[in-house]
Amino acid sequence: MSNLIADWRDRPTHRRVWALAAPMILSNISVPLVALVDSTVIGHLPHAHQLGAVAVGASLYTFLAWAMGFLRMGSTGFAAQAAGRGDGAALRQILLQGLLLAMGLAVVLGAAGVPLSGVALHFMQPSAELDQMTREFFHTRLFGLPAALASYALVGWFLGTQNARAPLVILLSTNLVNIALNLWFVLGLEWGVVGAARASVIAEWTGALIGLSMTRQALRAYPGHLVWAALGWWQSWRPLLAVNRDIFIRSLALQSVFFLITVQGARLGDATVAANALLLNGLLLTAHALDGLAHAVEALCGHAIGARDREALRRSLVVACGWSLLASLGFAVLFLFAGHLFITMQTDIASVRDTAFVYLPYLAALPMIAVWSYLLDGLFIGATRAREMRNGMLLTVALLAPFAWALQGLGNHGLWLTFLLFMLLRSLTLGAIAWRLRRNDGWFASAH
């Protein structure tokens, strides 16, 4: 206990954590703000299926894009360890490999996305209006996929070098452009649901191009030369691909849970799927804010592992955990006492609003349960311990399955109880793996 208090009182660690976390929180919050603007703009159109189309279409797109989240997470861990070693050549290689992977995967996913979305909508059994608008929204969003994946790689790489300003610029520019164009296209030009999708596509390309232009200046702090021939060697790709493979499997399992919740919600009617979308915007707001502290953990812990500094690793974790606990408490209180205002702001459709009010207590409980999984993800990413992340997620899904089946009869209450249980199991499994690695001094054995 005395060590924990001493670590918490270490002011330089607080400054390092917040130097990374503050700009990442600001930039991360802009992401759910876009979803809030989408919901608020579309939610004040006359029909529930219009809001539902944005919710389901965004869920389909997110399933594809966020399953590729390893492009950010893999880049962060390797870049953080290379920066800890002062290895400029490795940093250049990691950046280029991440961008090449992003482009290749965007082509594959873009080709597969259209038929896969048809299959998904078949299982959802939406109304005819919801089906048509969802397809229009999703097909338009696919044009922004290459830029979105490139931004993942760029944000992860910048964060690994402990440069939080560049991700702030990328994400803020992307999301501010998105918000401005959303208002113009939907309300000004009256393009409706498709207008919201077009705004997102233009914004994603804007952010990716800005991020790419910032890499040259960032590399000046790490002298070195890219070995072009190494890009043709399997050994130079193997560590990154192995980590990305495991993170991909983990992300696919995670997104499958979110997607299945959307599918089941769609079967409960247009008002329910729209209400769940409004509530999940609250989860997005919470998760992206708390992820700012998790991103600080990724960069600082990865740097400490690369430098083999056990004390810096421990102090970074203690300080980040303390602030995350305080922040999650704040969000829980906010949704408990002001959740009705949060819902009312997003829509004036009475059926959607009344449905969402019923499930607000679940949203208030989520931050305190989910916060630990975000922080532990940051630790595992910084340590490039992707295999353990994968195993923890697969174990979580396996443990969740019988409970999800048993709760089906409770309708939307069963869905929310399943989701809360998923977040709890996710934290417990990662926590158990982290404790075992600490006992065996496994964190430093993973440094490349």
N, C-alpha and C positions, 0 to 999 in steps of 0.2 A: 504493500500500500504506500509506503514512504517513497518508493521508486516512482510510482504513478504520479504522486503529488509533485515530486521534483521534476518529472518530465512535463507535467502540465504547466508548471511555473517557468519553463524555459522560454523566455521571450523571443530569442532568435528563431526558434522553431515556429512559434505563432506567426512571426513576420513572414517566414518562408512559406508556410501553409497558405496564408491569406494573400501573399503576392501572386500565387497561382490560382487559388480558389476564387478570389473576388472577381477577376475578369472572366473566369470560366462560368461563374454563377450568372453574371450579367449576360453573357452571350448565350448560355444554356436556357435561361428564362425566355429569351426571345423566341426559342423554338416552340414551346407550348403557347406563347402569345399568338403565334400564327394560327395554331389550331383554334384558339379562342376567337380570333378574328373571323376565321372561316365559319365557325359555329354561330357567331353573333350575326354576321352578315347573312348567311344562308338561313339561320334560325328565325330571322324576321321576314323571310319570304312566306307565302301563305300556306304551304303544304308540308306535312311531316316527312313525306318521302323525299323531299329535296334535301333536308338535313340528314336524313338516313342515308341518302346516296353519297354524300360527302363522307359520312362516318364509315360506311362499308368500303367505298372506293379508296379512301385513305388507309384503311386497314389492310386492303389487298396490296397496295403499294408499299406500305410500311413492312409488311411481311417479307417482301422481296428485298427491300433496301436494308432494313435493319438486320436481316439474316446475314448480310455482308458486313456487319459491324466489326468483324475481325480485321478489316482493312484499317480501322482506326486503332483498335486495341492491340493488334500485333505490332503495328508501327510504333506505338507509344513505348511498349516494353523494350524493344530492341534499340530504339533511338535513345531512350533514357540510359540504358546501360552503356551504349557507345559514347554518349556525352560524358558519362561518369569516367570513362577511360580516356576521354579526349581524342577519340578516334574519328577524325574528319572523313576519311575514306569510307568507313563503314556507314556513317551518316548519309553520305551521298548515295551509296548503294541501296540503303533501306528506303530512301525517298523514291528513287527511280523504280525499284521493284514494286513498291506500293502502288504507284501510278500505273504501271504496266498491268498489274493484276486488276486494278479498278476498271481499266478500259476493256480488258478481255472479258471480265465477268459481266459488265454492262451489256455487251453484245449478246452473250448467251442468255442472260435474264430477259432482255428485251424481246428476244425471239420466242422465249418460252412463256412470257407473261400473259399474252393474249389467250392461248388455249387453256392455260392453268386458271385464269380468272373465270372462264366459262364453266369449268368443272366446279370451282368453288361456289359460284352463284347457283349452280344446279342443286348443290347440297344445302345451300341456305334457304331455298324455296321462298325468295322475296316476292313482293307484289310486282306486277308487270311494270308499273311506273318506276319503282325502286330499282328493278333490274336494268332497265334501259338507261337511266341516268347514271347508275353506278358504272356501267360499261363505258359510257362517254367520258366520265371523269377519269377513270383508271387508264384508259388508252391514251388520253392526252398526257397524263402524268409520266408515262413511260419515256417520253422524249427528254425528260430531265434526269433520267437515271444515270447516264455516264457522268454528268457533273456532280450528282449527289455522291456517287462512290468515290470520285476523285477528291471531293472535299473531305470524306472520311479519312482517306490516306493522308491528306495534307494536315488536317487538324491533329491527328494522332502523332504525326512526325514533329510538328511544332511543339506540341505538348511535351513530348519526350525530351526535347532540348530545353525544357523549362521556359519556353517562350509562350506565355499566355496571351500576349497582346495580339499576335497573329490570328489565333483561333477566334479571339474576340472580334477582330475586324471581319473575318470570313463569315462568322455566324450572324453578326449584327447586320452586315450589309445584305446577306441573303434574306434574312427575315424582315428587315425594314422594307426592302424592295417588294417582298412578297405581300406585306400588309398594305403598302401603298397601291400596288397594282390590283390587289384583291378588291379594295374599295372602289377603284376606278372601273375595273372590268365588270364587277357584279352589279354595283349600284349605278355607276355612271353610264356604262355602255349596255347594261342590262343583258349580259351574256350568261347570267345564271350560274349553274353548277360548273359548266365547262369553263367559264371565265375564271373561277377560283383555281381550276387546274392549270390554266394557261399562265396565271400569275406565278404559280409555284415553279413552273418549268423555267421561265425567264429568270426568276430569282436564283434558282440553283446554279444556272450557268454563270450568273454574275458573281456569286460567291466563289465558285471554283476558279474562275479566271483571276480574280483578285488574289486568292491564296497562292496560285502559281507564280504570280508576279512578285510575291514577297519572299520566295525561297532563296533568291540570290543573295539578298542582304543578310538573311539568317545564317547562311553558310560561311560568311566571312569570319565569323567567330570561331570556326573550326577548320583550320587549314587542312588541306588534303586533296587528293585527286581520285577521281572515279576510275576504277580499273574496268574498262569496257568489256574486256575479254571475259571477266568473271561472270558477266551476265549470261554467258553461254555454258557455264559450269553448273552441273547439278548440285554440287556441294555448297555453292554460294546461295542457292535457293532453298536448300533442304531445311535449315532451321526455321526460316520464316514460314515456309509452306506447312511444316509440321505443326507449328504453333497456330497458324491460321486455320488449318484443318480442324484442330480440336476446338478452337473458338467458334468456328462455323457450326460444328455439330451442336455445341452448347447454345449458340444463338438461334439455330433452327428449332431446337427443343423449346426455348423460351418463347419465340415468336409463335410457335404452334399453339402454346397455351393461350396467348392473347387472341390468336385468330379463332380458335375453337370457341372462346367465350363470345366473340363477335358473331360467329355462325349460330350458336345456340340462342343468342339474344335476338338475331334476325328472325328466328322461327317463332319468337314470342310476340311479333308484331312491329309495325313501323314506329309506334310511339315508344316501345321499350328499347329498341336498338338506338333510337335517337337520344333517349334519356341516358342510356349507358354511355353514349359518346360524350355527352356533356359532363358526366361524372368522371369519366376517364381523362378529360381535359384537366381536372383537378389533380389526378394522379400524375399526369405529364408535367404539370407545373411543379409539383413536389419533387418528382424524380429528377428533373433536370436541374433544379436548384441544389438538391443534395448531391447530385453528380459532380457539381463544381468542387466539392470537398473530396469526392472520390477521385477526380482527376488529379487533384493535388497529391493524393496518396500514390497514384500511379507514377507520377513524375519523381516525387521525392523518394519513394521506396525503391523504384528502379535505379535511381541515381545512387542511393545508399548501397544497394546490392552490387552495382557495378564497381563502386569504390570500396566494397567490403567493410562498411561502417555500420556495425551493429547498433551502436548507440543512436545514430541518426535515424535508423530504421524504426527503433522502438519509440523514440520521441515523436516522430512524424505520425505514427499510428495513434498514440495517446491523444495528441492535440486534435487530430482530425476526428477521432471518435467523440471527444468531448463536445466539439462544436456541432457535429452532426446530430448528437442527441438533443442539444438545445434547439436546433433548427427544426427537427422533426416534431418536437413538442409544440413549437410555435404553429406549425402547419396544422397539427391535430386540433388545437384550440380554434384556429381560424375557420376550419371547415365545420367544426361543431357548432359554433355560434354565429357564423356569417355565411354558412353554406347556401342558405336560401337566396341571399343576394347574389351569390356566385351563379346560381342556376338562372335566376330571373334576368340577369344581365345578358345571358346567352340566347334566350328565346322568349317569345310571347305566345307560343302555341300552348294552350292550356293543358291539353292531354299529355304533352311531353314534360311540361313543367311539373305537373302533379305527380307523374310517375317518378321523376327524378327525386322529388322531395322525400319519397318513401325510403329511398336507399342511401340518403346522405350519411347516416351513422357508419355505414361501411367505409365510405370515403374518409371520414374523420379518423377511423382506426388504422387506415393503411400506412400513414407515414411512420408511426412508431414500430410497426412490424417490418416494413420494407427497408428501412434505413441501413440495417446491418448488412444486408446482401449487397447494397451499393458499395459500401466501404470495403467489404471483403473482396468484391470483384476488382476494385482498384488495387488492392494488395497483390492479388494473383496476376493481374495484368502486368503490373510493374515488375514482378518477378519472372515474367514469361512462363508462368506455371499454368499453361492452357490445358494440359491433360487433366489436372486436378479439377479445374473449372468445369470441363466437360463431364467428368465422372460425377461431380456433385450435382450438376443439372439433370443428368440422366437418372440418377438415384432419386432426386426430388420428384421428377415426373412419374417414375415407377411407384413411389410411395403415395403420390397424389391420386393416381388413377382409380383405385377402389373407392376413395372418398367422393371423387367427382361423380362416379356412377351412382353411388348411394344418394347423393344430394340432388339428382336430376328432378325428382318429384316435387321439389320445393320451388320450381320455376326460377324467376330472376333472383330470389333470395338465395337459392341454391348456387346460382352462378357466382354471386358475390362472396358467399361463404367459401366456395372452392378457391376463389382468387386469393382471399385472405390466407387460407391454409397453404396455398402454393408459396406465397411470399414468406410465410413462417418456416416452412420446410426448407426453402432455398437458403435462408439464413442459417438454420441449424446444420445443414449438411456442409456448407462451406466453413462454418465455424469449427466443426469437428475435424475437417481436413486440415485447416490452418493450425489448430492446436497440435495435431500429430506432427506436422512439419516443424513446428517450433521446438517440440521435444527432441526431434532428431537433427536439429540445426539444418533443416532441409532448404531454407530460403536461400542460403548462400551457395548451396550446391548447385542451384539452377543458373547461376550467373554464367553468361557466355563470354 
